Amino acid sequence: MNNIFQRICSVFLYTLPLKASIPFGYYLFYKYSFLKILLYITFPVAIIEKSLPFGGLFLFILLFAGLVRNPKVPYFVRYNACQALLIDIALIIISYLLRIFPIVELSSIIFVFTICIFIYSIFQCIYGVEPEIPFISKSVRMQI
C-alpha cells in the first residue's frame, strides 16, 4: 500500500468514533452552529450504519476482521483501525452509563474530549506517526 493512501485510510477510520460522539454534543450543536460541519464529516459512516440492518455491527466486524486481524494490511492502518474501534467501544459504554446517570455537562465534556482526540489523531496520521492515546494505545498494541 502506498504511504499516502495508508495515511488517508487512517484519517477516515477516526470518523467512526466521531460519529459515535455526536449524540453527546447535541447541547453544543444548538449553542454553536458551526459544529454542524461534523455531521457532514461523519455522513459516510452514518449512511453505512443506517442503510444496512445492523449496520453498526456490520461495520465493526468488517473493520475488526478485515483490517485489524488481517496481517496483509500494513501495521499503520491496522493500528489506527484498532484504536478507532476501541475509542468507539469506550463511547458506547459511556453512553450506556449516561443513560443511567443523565448529566448534560458530562456529555458535553465527553464530546469535546472526543473532538480533541479526533483532531490529534488526524494530525498524527497525516504526519505518519502513530497517535498515542493513554490506556487505549497500550490496549491496541496488545491486540495487534
N, C-alpha and C positions, 0 to 999 in steps of 0.2 A: 504494500500500500504506500502511496505517496505520503510524504511527511505533512504536506499542507492539507491533504484530504483527511489524514488522521486528526489533525487539529480541528478541522471544520466539523467532523463527526463528533468529536469530543465536546465541542461547544454546543452542538444540537442536543446532546444527551442531557445536559443540565436543564433543558426546558421541562423535563418530566417533573423534578421536584418543584420547579417554579409554578407549574400548573397545579400541583397539589397544595401549594401555599396560598393560592388565590382566595379560597373561602375564608382564610384568616384575616384578609385585608379588606373586607367589604366596608368596614367603617372608614378606612383610609381612602378607599375608592370614591366614597361620597364627598369626603373632605377635600381631596386633592385629585382633580380630574385628569391631570397629566399621567397618573399611574395607570390609566386605562390602556396605555400602549402595551402594557404587559399582557393584556388579553390578546392582542394581535401577535405577540411573540409566541404565545403558547397555543395559538389557534391550530397548528397541525396536530399537536398532541391531543387537543380536545376533539378534533374530527375523528381521529383513530379511536379514542375512548368511547365516543358517543355513537359512532356508526356501526360498530360491531357489538353483538351481545357479549357481555363480559369483556369489553374492550380493554379495560384497565388491567384485568388479569391476563388477557392475551398479550398485551404489550409487555407486561412484566416478564412473563415466561419467555417471550420472544427475545427480549434483551438479555435475560439471565442465561438461557440455554444457547442462544445464538451468538452472543458476544462474550459474556463473562466466562463461560465454560468452554469456549472454543479456542484451542491452542493455536489455530491458524490465524486468528485475529491478532494484530500487534498488541503488545503489552500496554502501550499508552491508551489505546481505545478501551481495552478490557478494564484497566484500572479506573478510568473515568466512568465507564458504564456501571461498574460495581459501586462506585462511590455515589453516583446519582441514584441508583436503586436503594442504597442504604439510607440516604437522606430522605427519599420518598417514603420508605418504611417508617422512619422516625416521625415524619409528619403525619402519617396515618395513625400511628399510636397516639401522638399528641392530640390529634383531632378527636379521637375517642375519649381521651381524658378530659378534653374541654367540653364535651357533651355532658359529662357528669358534673363538672365544675365550670359553668359558663362565666368566664371572666373576659370582658371585652378588651381590657388593656393588655392582658397576656396574649390574646390573639394578635393584636397589633404588633406587639414586640416580636412574636414568632414570625410574622410576615416580614417585618423589617430585617430581622436576622437572616431569614431565608434569601431575601434580595441581596444582602451583603455577601452571603455565601455564593450566590449565583454570579454576581459581578466579579468577585475574587476568583472563582473557578474559571470563568470565561477568560479573564486576562491571563491567568496562569496557562491555560490551554493554548491561547494564542501565542504565548512565548515559548510553548513547547515544554513546560515544566509541569510536573505532577502537583496538583493542588493538595496542600497539607491541611486537612481539617481535623482538629483534635478528636480523638476517640474513633472517628469514622475511618480515617486513613489507615489506622492500625488494623482495624477490622477488615478493610479491603485487602491489605497485604496478606492477612491470614487466609482470605478466601481464594486469592489467586495463586 
